[in-house]
Amino acid sequence: MPANETLAQRIAALSAHFTIQRPEGAGPFATVVLLHGCGGRKPLMDRWADVIKQSGCAAIIVDSYAHRRISRVEAYATVCMGLRLWGRERAGDLYAALAYARAQEWCDSKRLVAAGWSHGAWTIMDALSLTSGGEMLRATGLTDLPEEPLDGVVATFLAYPYAGRASLAGRRGWRMHPQTCAIACGRDDIVGRQEPRRVLNGLKSKGEAIDVHWFETATHAFDEAEAYDARVRYDAAHTARAHDLMRDLLKAL
């Protein structure tokens, strides 16, 4: 169980390590919060932020490890193995980043998007699944969350999400119903080849506004050009397709 802290304390810890990209001008801009995978903040996040910026929106890249002093090696050995920082706990980072965004003059607080990759997508789905009040406090450690910490989130983007037993996804519906673009991969040997697709389609069958895109020949993290894991293979064509899906989602805003 995480140590308790206020929303302001979490924002201060996280925002010191934010990377923000936004178009020129005063805005306000639709704003996307980006949550990295279990391996930590990597260069692919900057490429995604550039796609978002070129679409006329602002991007906030959240580093969930810097203030927790979790190294890359520790992340692979603990977070990726499910030994610490589950999605429901990290949901507090998403709540805090959104609160930060809503306070910025350049942000359109009624057009917020949560985007996550792998563990980051797990985080978003759990953030949508948590009930109000005590459960959010127990999960995130944040003592003074507003009644709806996802207020203003109109869309989500989920890339190769973890949706296994540790996730709340599939076991409950969502308390909010944002338009969602999700990508599941047919050669994903990290989060599974079928489980994410099954869970996403299950949520869709229950009425969630989820468009599930099946990348049949893609591996996990197909958009990570610097990947060195043998289970991951960078694919430029799949990456371009995924970028187009992000552009389409933002255009609809």
N, C-alpha and C positions, 0 to 999 in steps of 0.2 A: 504494500500500500504506500503511495507517495506521501511525502511530508506535506503538510498543509502550508499554503501560502496564498496571498491575495492575488487577484487578477493583475493589479498594478505591478506587483513584484515579478510575476511571470512575464509580463510585457517588457519590463526593464531588462530582464535577463535575456530574453529572446531578441529584442530589437537591436541590441548592441551588435548582433551578428546578422541582421537582415541584409539582403541584397535587393535593392529596389531598382527596377527599370520602368520608366514611363515615357509616354510621348511628350514632345514639347508642348508648352502651353499650360494654362492654369487648370484645365479640366472642368468639371469633375469627370473622371474616367471610371468605367467599369474596371474592377480590380480583381486580379486572380492571386490567390494564396497558393504557393507551390510547396508541397511536402515531399521530401526525398525518400528514397527507399532505405532499407535497413543498413546498407553499406555506407550511408552518410551523404553529405552534400558533394556532388560531383559536377564536372563541366557540362554534362548534358542538361542540367538545370538552367544554366545560362543560355544555352541554345533554345530551350523551350521559352524562357523569358523573352528572348528576342522575337520569337514568333508572336508572342502575346503583344509585345510592344508594337510590332509592325502591324498588328491588327487594330491598333488604336486604343489599347487597354494598358493598364498598369499591372506590374507583376511584383509580388513580394516573395522572394525565396527565403524560406524558413530553414535555419540550421538547428535541428533539435538536439545536436550533440555538443556544440561548442560550449555552452554554459554548463552542461552536465559533465564536461571534461571526458567525454567518451571518445577514445581514439578509433581510427579505422579498424585496427586489429581487434580492439575490445568489442566494437560494433559487430563484426563478423562472428566473434566467439560467443557473444551474449545476446544481443538484440536479435540478430538473424536466427539464432537458435531458440528464441522464445523464452530466454531466461530472465529478461528484464525489458521494461518499457513496452508493454503490450499496447495495441492500438487504442484501447479505451483510456489508458493513462495518457498517451500522447495526444488524445483529443483535446486536452487542456491547452496544448500548444496551438492547435487550430483555433480554439475559442479565443485565445489571447491575441493571435495575429489578426483575427477578424476585428476584435475590439480596437486594436491599434489602427487598422485600416479605416474604420468608421470615424476615427478622430482626426483623420487627415483631410485638409481642405481639398486636395486634389482627387479624393476618392468619392465616387458615387456610392453611397452606403446602401442604396437600394438595388445595386447591380454588382453583387459579389459572387465570386466563383471559387470553389475549393477544388484544387487539382492535386492528385496524389499518384505516386508510382510505387507499386508493390506494398511495402509497409505503410507508406503514406496514404495509399488508397484504402488499406485496412483501417487506418486511423479515421479517415473521413466516414467510412461506413459505420464504424462504431460510434463516432460523434453524432451521427444521425439516429442511431439505435438507442442510445442512452435515454432513460427517462429523466424527468426533471427532478430537482431537489437533491435528496440524499444520495441517490445513485451517482449523479454527476460529481458530487463532492468526494465520495469514496473512490471513484475511478480516477479523477484528475488531481485531487488535492487542492483544488481552487475553492476558497471559502466564500467568495462573494460574487459568484456568477450571476448575470442577469437572468431573468425568467427564460429567455430564449437566446442563448449565446450564438446561435447560427442566424440570427435575424439579418435579413438582407441577402442571404445566399439563395440565388435563383437558379444556379446550375452547378454541377460537379463534373469532373473529368477523372476517370479511374483507369489507370494503365496497369495491366497485369496484376490485379489486386490479390493479396492473400485473403482467402475466405474460408480457412480451415476451422478446426474445432475451437481454437482460442479466440476466434472472431465472433462477434454477436450477429454478424450478417447471416441471414438465412434462418435464424431462430426467432427473429422478430421483424416486424415492419419498421418503417422509418416514421419519426414523428413529424418530419417535414417532407415535402415531395418536390425537390428541385429537378429540373430537366437534367438528365444525366447521360453522358457519353462514356461507355465502358469498352475496354479492349481486353479480350481474352485470347490466349495464344495456344495454338495446337501442339507446339513442341516445348511447352513450359515444364521443365523438370525441377523447378524450384518451388513454385506455389501449387503445381499440379496442372495437368493438361485438361481436366474436365471439371474439377470442383469449382473454380471461379465462374465458369460459364453456367454451371448448374445453379449456383446460388444467385447469380445475376438474373438469369431467366426466371427463377423462382420468385424473386422480388418483383420482376416485371409482371408476372402472372397475377400477383396480388395487387396490382394497380399502380406500381411505381413507374414514373416516366423515364424508363431506362432504354436507351438504344444500345444493344449489345453487338459489338463488331468482332467477328471471329477472324483472327489472323491465323489461318490454318497452319502455315509453314513457319511461323515466327517463334523464336525462343523467348524466354524471359529476358527483359532488358535489351530487346532488339535495337533500341535507340541509343545505346551506350557505346559510342565508338571506341572508348578506351577500355572496354571490358576485357578482363583476363581470365575469368572463370570459364572452364571448359564447357559448361552447360549453357553459356551465353554466346550468341553469335550476332554481331552487328549486321543490320540489313538496311541499306540506304532506302530501298523502295518502300519497305514497311514504315520506316521512319517518316518519309515524305507523306505517306498516307495518313499516319497518325497526326502529323502537323496539320494536314488539311482538315482532319476531324476537329482539331482544336479551333482552327480558324472558323469553321462552319458553326461551331457552338457559340463562339464569341459574336459572330455576325448576327446570329439570331437574337442577341441581346439588344 
